[in-house]
C-alpha cells in the first residue's frame, strides 16, 4: 500500500473520487462536519509510470466539487492540479466551480503536494503556490485523490479480435 502514497489505503481521511462519490450518494459522509477539503489531481498519473491524461478525472472531480458545494456552499475546497482538462460541456462546470469559490492551485513535477497526517485529526497538505510565489500549508479534514484510468491486461483480447493497443496498453 505504501507505493500509492498520499495516505491512500493507510489513512481514513484519504479518499479517491470514486469513494467520495459513493459516500456522497449514500449519505455516509456528513459534509456538515467537514472544515476543509483538499483534492489532488493527476495522482499516480502523468509521470514516468503513466504518462497519459485519462481525460475523465477532472470532470469527475468537478462533479464532486459541485455536489459538495451544493450540500455546503461555504465549504473551503482546494484543488491541486497540473492542468485542468474539462473536455467539452464540462468547461461550463469548471466555471461554476470557480464561481463557487473553489481554490485551484497549480503544481508541476518539481512541486507536487505533500501530505502528512495527524492522529485521527485530518491531514496537512503542503505545496508551492505559484500565484503567491510561496510555500503554503493547509490543514484539511479530507484529501481526495484523482486517479487516472489504467488499462487492463488487454494483450489476449487484442490478439483475439485483431485490434491493436497503443503505447499505454489501451485499445
Contact map, one row per residue, 1 for C-alpha under 8 A:
111110011100000000000000000000000000000000000000000000000000000000000000000000000000000000000000000000000000000000000000000000000000000000000000000000000000000000000000000
111110110100000000000000000000000000000000000000000000000000000000000000000000000000000000000000000000000000000000000000000000000000000000000000000000000000000000000000000
111110000000000000000000000000000000000000000000000000000000000000000000000000000000000000000000000000000000000000000000000000000000000000000000000000000000000000000000000
111111110000000000000000000000000000000000010000000000000000000000000000000000000000000000000000000000000000000000000000000000000000000000000000000000000000000000000000000
111111110000000000000000000000000000000000000000000000000000000000000000000000000000000000000000000000000000000000000000000000000000000000000000000000000000000000000000000
000111110000010000000000000000000000000000000000000000000000000000000000000000000000000000000000000000000000000001110000000000000000000000000000000000000000000000000000000
010111111110010000000000000000000000000000000000000000000000000000000000000000000000000000000000000000000000000000100000000000000000000000000000000000000000000000000000000
110111111110011000000000000000000000000000000000000000000000000000000000000000000000000000000000000000000000000000000000000000000000000000000000000000000000000000000000000
100000111111010000000000000000000000000000000000000000000000000000000000000000000000000000000000000000000000000000000000000000000000000000000000000000000000000000000000000
110000111111000000000000000000000000000000000000000000000000000000000000000000000000000000000000000000000000000000000000000000000000000000000000000000000000000000000000000
000000111111110000000000000000000000000000000000000000000000000000000000000000000000000000000000000000000000000000000000000000000000000000000000000000000000000000000000000
000000001111111000000000000000000000000000000000000000000000000000000000000000000000000000000000000000000000000000000000000000000000000000000000000000000000000000000000000
000000000011111000000000000000000000000000000000000000000000000000000000000000000000000000000000000000000000000000000000011000000000000000001110000000000000000000000000000
000001111011111100000000000000000000000000000000000000000000000000000000000000000000000000000000000000000000000000000000000000000000000000000111100000000000000000000000000
000000010001111111110000000000000000000000000000000000000000000000000000000000000000000000000000000000000000000000000000000000000000000000000111100000000000000000000000000
000000000000011111110000000000000000000000000000000000000000000000000000000000000000000000000000000000000000000000000000000000000000000000000001111000000000000000000000000
000000000000001111111000000000000000000000000000000000000001100100000000000000000000000000000000000000000000000000000000000000000000000000000001111000000000000000000000000
000000000000001111111100000000000000000000000000000000000000000000000000000000000000000000000000000000000000000000000000000000000000000000000000000000000000000000000000000
000000000000001111111110000000000000000000000000000000000000000000000000000000000000000000000000000000000000000000000000000000000000000000000000000000000000000000000000000
000000000000001111111111000000000000000000000000000000000000000100000000000000000000000000000000000000000000000000000000000000000000000000000001000000000000000000000000000
000000000000000011111111100000000000000000000000000000000000000100000000000000000000000000000000000000000000000000000000000000000000000000000000000000000000000000000000000
000000000000000001111111110000000000000000000000000000000000000000000000000000000000000000000000000000000000000000000000000000000000000000000000000000000000000000000000000
000000000000000000111111111110000000000000000000000000000000000000000000000000000000000000000000000000000000000000000000000000000000000000000000000000000000000000000000000
000000000000000000011111111110000000000000000000000000000000000000100000000000000000000000000000000000000000000000000000000000000000000000000000000000000000000000000000000
000000000000000000001111111100000000000000000000000000000000000000000000000000000000000000000000000000000000000000000000000000000000000000000000000000000000000000000000000
000000000000000000000111111110000000000000000000000000000000000000000000000000000000000000000000000000000000000000000000000000000000000000000000000000000000000000000000000
000000000000000000000011111111000000000000000000000000000000000000000000000000000000000000000000000000000000000000000000000000000000000000000000000000000000000000000000000
000000000000000000000011111111000000000000000000000000000000000000000000000000000000000000000000000000000000000000000000000000000000000000000000000000000000000000000000000
000000000000000000000011011111100000000000000000000000000000000000000000000000000000000000000000000000000000000000000000000000000000000000000000000000000000000000000000000
000000000000000000000000001111111100000000000000000000000000000000000000000000000000000000000000000000000000000000000000000000000000000000000000000000000000000000000000000
000000000000000000000000000011111100000000000000000000000000000000010011000000000000000000000000000000000000000000000000000000000000000000000000000000000000000000000000000
000000000000000000000000000001111100000000000000000000000000000000000001000000000000000000000000000000000000000000000000000000000000000000000000000000000000000000000000000
000000000000000000000000000001111110000000000000000000000000000000000000000000000000000000000000000000000000000000000000000000000000000000000000000000000000000000000000000
000000000000000000000000000001111111100000000000000000000000000000000000001000000000000000000000000000000000000000000000000000000000000000001100000000000000000000000000000
000000000000000000000000000000001111100000000000000000000000000000000000001100000000000000000000000000000000000000000000000000000000000000011000000000000000000000000000000
000000000000000000000000000000000111110000000000000000000000000000000000001111000000000000000000000000000000000000000000000000000000000000111100000000000000000000000000000
000000000000000000000000000000000111111000000000000000000000000000000000001111000000000000000000000000000000000000000000000000000000000000011111000000000000000000000000000
000000000000000000000000000000000001111100000000000000000000000000000000000011110000000000000000000000000000000000000000000010000000000000010111000000000000000000000000000
000000000000000000000000000000000000111110000000000000000000000000000000000011110000000000000000000000000000000000000000000000000000000000000011110000000000000000000000000
000000000000000000000000000000000000011111100000000000000000000000000000000000111000000000000000000000000000000010000000000000000000000000000011110000000000000000000000000
000000000000000000000000000000000000001111100000000000001100000000000000000000111100000000000000000000000000000000000000000000000000000000000000111000000000000000000000000
000000000000000000000000000000000000000111111100000010001000000000000000000000001100000000000000000000000000000000000000000000000000000000000000111100000000000000000000000
000000000000000000000000000000000000000111111000000000000000000000000000000000000000000000000000000000000000000000000000000000000000000000000000111100000000000000000000000
000100000000000000000000000000000000000001111110110000000000000000000000000000000000000000000000000000000000000000000000000000000000000000000000001100000000000000000000000
000000000000000000000000000000000000000001111110111110000000000000000000000000000000000000000000000000000000000000000000000000000000000000000000001100000000000000000000000
000000000000000000000000000000000000000001011111111110000000000000000000000000000000000000000000000000000000000000000000000000000000000000000000000000000000000000000000000
000000000000000000000000000000000000000000011111111100000000000000000000000000000000000000000000000000000000000000000000000000000000000000000000000000000000000000000000000
000000000000000000000000000000000000000000000111111000000000000000000000000000000000000000000000000000000000000000000000000000000000000000000000000000000000000000000000000
000000000000000000000000000000000000000000011111111000000000000000000000000000000000000000000000000000000000000000000000000000000000000000000000000000000000000000000000000
000000000000000000000000000000000000000000011111111100000000000000000000000000000000000000000000000000000000000000000000000000000000000000000000000000000000000000000001000
000000000000000000000000000000000000000000001111111110000000000000000000000000000000000000000000000000000000000000000000000000000000000000000000000000000000000000000000000
000000000000000000000000000000000000000000001110011111000000000000000000000000000000000000000000000000000000000000000000000000000000000000000000000000000000000000000001000
000000000000000000000000000000000000000001001100001111100000000000000000000000000000000000000000000000000000000000000000000000000000000000000000000100000000000000000000000
000000000000000000000000000000000000000000000000000111111000000000000000000000000000000000000000000000000000000000000000000000000000000000000000000110000000000000000000000
000000000000000000000000000000000000000000000000000011111110000000000000000000000000111000000000000000000000000000000000000000000000000000000000000000000000000000000000000
000000000000000000000000000000000000000000000000000001111111000000000000000000000000000000000000000000000000000000000000000000000000000000000000000100000000000000000000000
000000000000000000000000000000000000000011000000000001111111100000000000000000000000000000000000000000000000000000000000000000000000000000000000011100000000000000000000000
000000000000000000000000000000000000000010000000000000111111110000000000000000000001110000000000000000000000000000000000000000000000000000000000010000000000000000000000000
000000000000000000000000000000000000000000000000000000111111111000000000000000000000111001000000000000000000000000000000000000000000000000000000000000000000000000000000000
000000000000000010000000000000000000000000000000000000011111111100000000000000000000000000000000000000000000000000000000000000000000000000000000000000000000000000000000000
000000000000000010000000000000000000000000000000000000001111111110000000000000000000000000000000000000000000000000000000000000000000000000000000010000000000000000000000000
000000000000000000000000000000000000000000000000000000000111111111000000000000000000000000001100100000000000000000000000000000000000000000000000000000000000000000000000000
000000000000000000000000000000000000000000000000000000000011111111100000000000000000000000001000000000000000000000000000000000000000000000000000000000000000000000000000000
000000000000000010011000000000000000000000000000000000000001111111110000000000000000000000000000000000000000000000000000000000000000000000000000000000000000000000000000000
000000000000000000000000000000000000000000000000000000000000111111111000000010000000000000000000100000000000000000000000000000000000000000000000000000000000000000000000000
000000000000000000000000000000000000000000000000000000000000011111111100000000000000000000000001100000000000000000000000000000000000000000000000000000000000000000000000000
000000000000000000000001000000000000000000000000000000000000001111111110000000000000000000000000000000000000000000000000000000000000000000000000000000000000000000000000000
000000000000000000000000000000100000000000000000000000000000000111111111101000000000000000000000000000000000000000000000000000000000000000000000000000000000000000000000000
000000000000000000000000000000000000000000000000000000000000000011111111111000000000000000000000000100000000000000000000000000000000000000000000000000000000000000000000000
000000000000000000000000000000000000000000000000000000000000000001111111100000000000000000000000000000000000000000000000000000000000000000000000000000000000000000000000000
000000000000000000000000000000100000000000000000000000000000000000111111100000000000000000000000000000000000000000000000000000000000000000000000000000000000000000000000000
000000000000000000000000000000110000000000000000000000000000000000011111111000000000000000000000000000000000000000000000000000000000000000000000000000000000000000000000000
000000000000000000000000000000000000000000000000000000000000000000011111111000000000000000000000000100000000000000000000000000000000000000000000000000000000000000000000000
000000000000000000000000000000000000000000000000000000000000000000001001111100000000000000000000000000000000000000000000000000000000000000000000000000000000000000000000000
000000000000000000000000000000000111100000000000000000000000000000011001111110000000000000000000000000000000000000000000000000000000000000000000000000000000000000000000000
000000000000000000000000000000000011100000000000000000000000000000000000011111000000000000000000000011100000000000000000000000000000000000000000000000000000000000000000000
000000000000000000000000000000000001111000000000000000000000000010000000001111100000000000000000000001100000000000000000000000000000000000000000000000000000000000000000000
000000000000000000000000000000000001111000000000000000000000000000000000000111110000000000000000000001111000000000000000000000000000000000000000000000000000000000000000000
000000000000000000000000000000000000011110000000000000000000000000000000000011111000000000000000000001111000000000000000000000000000000000000000000000000000000000000000000
000000000000000000000000000000000000011110000000000000000000000000000000000001111100000000000000000000011110000010000000000000000000000000000000000000000000000000000000000
000000000000000000000000000000000000000111000000000000000000000000000000000000111111000000000000000000011110000000000000000000000000000000000000000000000000000000000000000
000000000000000000000000000000000000000011000000000000000000000000000000000000011111000000000000000000000111000000000000000000000000000000000000000000000000000000000000000
000000000000000000000000000000000000000000000000000000000000000000000000000000001111100000000000000000000100000000000000000000000000000000000000000000000000000000000000000
000000000000000000000000000000000000000000000000000000000100000000000000000000001111110000000000000000000000000000000000000000000000000000000000000000000000000000000000000
000000000000000000000000000000000000000000000000000000100110000000000000000000000011111000000000000000000000000000000000000000000000000000000000000000000000000000000000000
000000000000000000000000000000000000000000000000000000100110000000000000000000000001111111100100000000000000000000000000000000000000000000000000000000000000000000000000000
000000000000000000000000000000000000000000000000000000100010000000000000000000000000111111100000000000000000000000000000000000000000000000000000000000000000000000000000000
000000000000000000000000000000000000000000000000000000000000000000000000000000000000011111100000000000000000000000000000000000000000000000000000000000000000000000000000000
000000000000000000000000000000000000000000000000000000000000000000000000000000000000011111111000000000000000000000000000000000000000000000000000000000000000000000000000000
000000000000000000000000000000000000000000000000000000000010000000000000000000000000011111111100000000000000000000000000000000000000000000000000000000000000000000000000000
000000000000000000000000000000000000000000000000000000000000000000000000000000000000011111111110000000000000000000000000000000000000000000000000000000000000000000000000000
000000000000000000000000000000000000000000000000000000000000000000000000000000000000000011111111000000000000000000000000000000000000000000000000000000000000000000000000000
000000000000000000000000000000000000000000000000000000000000011000000000000000000000000011111111100000000000000000000000000000000000000000000000000000000000000000000000000
000000000000000000000000000000000000000000000000000000000000010000000000000000000000010001111111110000000000000000000000000000000000000000000000000000000000000000000000000
000000000000000000000000000000000000000000000000000000000000000000000000000000000000000000111111111000000000000000000000000000000000000000000000000000000000000000000000000
000000000000000000000000000000000000000000000000000000000000000001000000000000000000000000011111111100000000000000000000000000000000000000000000000000000000000000000000000
000000000000000000000000000000000000000000000000000000000000010011000000000000000000000000001111111111000000000000000000000000000000000000000000000000000000000000000000000
000000000000000000000000000000000000000000000000000000000000000000000000000000000000000000000111111111100000000000000000000000000000000000000000000000000000000000000000000
000000000000000000000000000000000000000000000000000000000000000000000000000000000000000000000011111111000000000000000000000000000000000000000000000000000000000000000000000
000000000000000000000000000000000000000000000000000000000000000000001000100000000000000000000001111111000000000000000000000000000000000000000000000000000000000000000000000
000000000000000000000000000000000000000000000000000000000000000000000000000100000000000000000000111111100000000000000000000000000000000000000000000000000000000000000000000
000000000000000000000000000000000000000000000000000000000000000000000000000111100000000000000000111111110000000000000000000000000000000000000000000000000000000000000000000
000000000000000000000000000000000000000000000000000000000000000000000000000111100000000000000000010011111000000000000000000000000000000000000000000000000000000000000000000
000000000000000000000000000000000000000000000000000000000000000000000000000001111000000000000000000001111100000000000000000000000000000000000000000000000000000000000000000
000000000000000000000000000000000000000000000000000000000000000000000000000001111000000000000000000000111110000000000000000000001110000000000000000000000000000000000000000
000000000000000000000000000000000000000000000000000000000000000000000000000000011110000000000000000000011111000000000000000000001100000000000000000000000000000000000000000
000000000000000000000000000000000000000000000000000000000000000000000000000000011100000000000000000000001111111110000000000000111100000000000000000000000000000000000000000
000000000000000000000000000000000000000000000000000000000000000000000000000000000100000000000000000000000111111100000000000000000000000000000000000000000000000000000000000
000000000000000000000000000000000000000000000000000000000000000000000000000000000000000000000000000000000011111100000000000000000000000000000000000000000000000000000000000
000000000000000000000000000000000000000000000000000000000000000000000000000000000000000000000000000000000011111100000000000000000000000000000000000000000000000000000000000
000000000000000000000000000000000000000000000000000000000000000000000000000000000000000000000000000000000011111110000000000000110000000000000000000000000000000000000000000
000000000000000000000000000000000000000000000000000000000000000000000000000000000000000000000000000000000011111111000000000000100000000000000000000000000000000000000000000
000000000000000000000000000000000000000100000000000000000000000000000000000000010000000000000000000000000010001111100000000011110000000000000000000000000000000000000000000
000001000000000000000000000000000000000000000000000000000000000000000000000000000000000000000000000000000000000111110000000011100000000000000000000000000000000000000000000
000001100000000000000000000000000000000000000000000000000000000000000000000000000000000000000000000000000000000011111000001111000000000000000000000000000000000000000000000
000001000000000000000000000000000000000000000000000000000000000000000000000000000000000000000000000000000000000001111100001110000000000000000000000000000000000000000000000
000000000000000000000000000000000000000000000000000000000000000000000000000000000000000000000000000000000000000000111111111100000000000000000000000000000000000000000000000
000000000000000000000000000000000000000000000000000000000000000000000000000000000000000000000000000000000000000000011111111000000000000000000000000000000000000000000000000
000000000000000000000000000000000000000000000000000000000000000000000000000000000000000000000000000000000000000000001111110000000000000000000000000000000000000000000000000
000000000000000000000000000000000000000000000000000000000000000000000000000000000000000000000000000000000000000000001111110000000000000000000000000000000000000000000000000
000000000000000000000000000000000000000000000000000000000000000000000000000000000000000000000000000000000000000000001111111000000000000000001000000000000000000000000000000
000000000000100000000000000000000000000000000000000000000000000000000000000000000000000000000000000000000000000000001111111100000000000000111100000000000000000000000000000
000000000000100000000000000000000000000000000000000000000000000000000000000000000000000000000000000000000000000000111100111110000000000000111110000000000000000000000000000
000000000000000000000000000000000000000000000000000000000000000000000000000000000000000000000000000000000000000000111000011111000000000011110000000000000000000000000000000
000000000000000000000000000000000000010000000000000000000000000000000000000000000000000000000000000000000000000011110000001111100000000011110000000000000000000000000000000
000000000000000000000000000000000000000000000000000000000000000000000000000000000000000000000000000000000000000011100000000111110000001111000000000000000000000000000000000
000000000000000000000000000000000000000000000000000000000000000000000000000000000000000000000000000000000010001111000000000011111000001110000000000000000000000000000000000
000000000000000000000000000000000000000000000000000000000000000000000000000000000000000000000000000000000010001010000000000001111100111100000000000000000000000000000000000
000000000000000000000000000000000000000000000000000000000000000000000000000000000000000000000000000000001110000000000000000000111111111100000000000000000000000000000000000
000000000000000000000000000000000000000000000000000000000000000000000000000000000000000000000000000000001110000000000000000000011111110000000000000000000000000000000000000
000000000000000000000000000000000000000000000000000000000000000000000000000000000000000000000000000000001000000000000000000000001111100000000000000000000000000000000000000
000000000000000000000000000000000000000000000000000000000000000000000000000000000000000000000000000000000000000000000000000000001111110000000000000000000000000000000000000
000000000000000000000000000000000000000000000000000000000000000000000000000000000000000000000000000000000000000000000000000000011111111000000000000000000000000000000000000
000000000000000000000000000000000000000000000000000000000000000000000000000000000000000000000000000000000000000000000000000000011101111100000000000000000000000000000000000
000000000000000000000000000000000000000000000000000000000000000000000000000000000000000000000000000000000000000000000000000001111000111110000000000000000000000000000000000
000000000000000000000000000000000000000000000000000000000000000000000000000000000000000000000000000000000000000000000000000001111000011111000000000000000000000000000000000
000000000000000000000000000000000000000000000000000000000000000000000000000000000000000000000000000000000000000000000000000111100000001111100000000000000000000000000000000
000000000000000000000000000000000000000000000000000000000000000000000000000000000000000000000000000000000000000000000000000111000000000111110000000000000000000000000000000
000000000000000000000000000000000001000000000000000000000000000000000000000000000000000000000000000000000000000000000000011110000000000011111000000000000000000000000000000
000000000000000000000000000000000011110000000000000000000000000000000000000000000000000000000000000000000000000000000000011110000000000001111110000000000000000000000000000
000000000000100000000000000000000111100000000000000000000000000000000000000000000000000000000000000000000000000000000000111000000000000000111110000000000000000000000000000
000000000000111000000000000000000101110000000000000000000000000000000000000000000000000000000000000000000000000000000000011000000000000000011111000000000000000000000000000
000000000000111000000000000000000000111100000000000000000000000000000000000000000000000000000000000000000000000000000000001000000000000000011111100000000000000000000000000
000000000000011110010000000000000000111100000000000000000000000000000000000000000000000000000000000000000000000000000000000000000000000000000111110000000000000000000000000
000000000000011110000000000000000000001111100000000000000000000000000000000000000000000000000000000000000000000000000000000000000000000000000011111000000000000000000000000
000000000000000110000000000000000000001111100000000000001100100000000000000000000000000000000000000000000000000000000000000000000000000000000001111100000000000000000000000
000000000000000110000000000000000000000011111000000000001000000000000000000000000000000000000000000000000000000000000000000000000000000000000000111110000000000000000000000
000000000000000000000000000000000000000001111000000011011000000000000000000000000000000000000000000000000000000000000000000000000000000000000000011111000000000000000000000
000000000000000000000000000000000000000000000000000001000000000000000000000000000000000000000000000000000000000000000000000000000000000000000000001111100000000000000000000
000000000000000000000000000000000000000000000000000000000000000000000000000000000000000000000000000000000000000000000000000000000000000000000000000111110000000000000000000
000000000000000000000000000000000000000000000000000000000000000000000000000000000000000000000000000000000000000000000000000000000000000000000000000011111100000000000001110
000000000000000000000000000000000000000000000000000000000000000000000000000000000000000000000000000000000000000000000000000000000000000000000000000001111100000000000000110
000000000000000000000000000000000000000000000000000000000000000000000000000000000000000000000000000000000000000000000000000000000000000000000000000000111111000000000000100
000000000000000000000000000000000000000000000000000000000000000000000000000000000000000000000000000000000000000000000000000000000000000000000000000000111111110000001000111
000000000000000000000000000000000000000000000000000000000000000000000000000000000000000000000000000000000000000000000000000000000000000000000000000000001111111000001000000
000000000000000000000000000000000000000000000000000000000000000000000000000000000000000000000000000000000000000000000000000000000000000000000000000000001111111100000000000
000000000000000000000000000000000000000000000000000000000000000000000000000000000000000000000000000000000000000000000000000000000000000000000000000000000111111111100000000
000000000000000000000000000000000000000000000000000000000000000000000000000000000000000000000000000000000000000000000000000000000000000000000000000000000111111111111000001
000000000000000000000000000000000000000000000000000000000000000000000000000000000000000000000000000000000000000000000000000000000000000000000000000000000011111111110000000
000000000000000000000000000000000000000000000000000000000000000000000000000000000000000000000000000000000000000000000000000000000000000000000000000000000001111111100000000
000000000000000000000000000000000000000000000000000000000000000000000000000000000000000000000000000000000000000000000000000000000000000000000000000000000000111111100000000
000000000000000000000000000000000000000000000000000000000000000000000000000000000000000000000000000000000000000000000000000000000000000000000000000000000000111111110000000
000000000000000000000000000000000000000000000000000000000000000000000000000000000000000000000000000000000000000000000000000000000000000000000000000000000000111111111000001
000000000000000000000000000000000000000000000000000000000000000000000000000000000000000000000000000000000000000000000000000000000000000000000000000000000000011001111100001
000000000000000000000000000000000000000000000000000000000000000000000000000000000000000000000000000000000000000000000000000000000000000000000000000000000110010000111111111
000000000000000000000000000000000000000000000000000000000000000000000000000000000000000000000000000000000000000000000000000000000000000000000000000000000000000000011111111
000000000000000000000000000000000000000000000000000000000000000000000000000000000000000000000000000000000000000000000000000000000000000000000000000000000000000000001111110
000000000000000000000000000000000000000000000000010100000000000000000000000000000000000000000000000000000000000000000000000000000000000000000000000000100000000000001111110
000000000000000000000000000000000000000000000000000000000000000000000000000000000000000000000000000000000000000000000000000000000000000000000000000000111100000000001111111
000000000000000000000000000000000000000000000000000000000000000000000000000000000000000000000000000000000000000000000000000000000000000000000000000000110100000000001111111
000000000000000000000000000000000000000000000000000000000000000000000000000000000000000000000000000000000000000000000000000000000000000000000000000000000100010000111100111
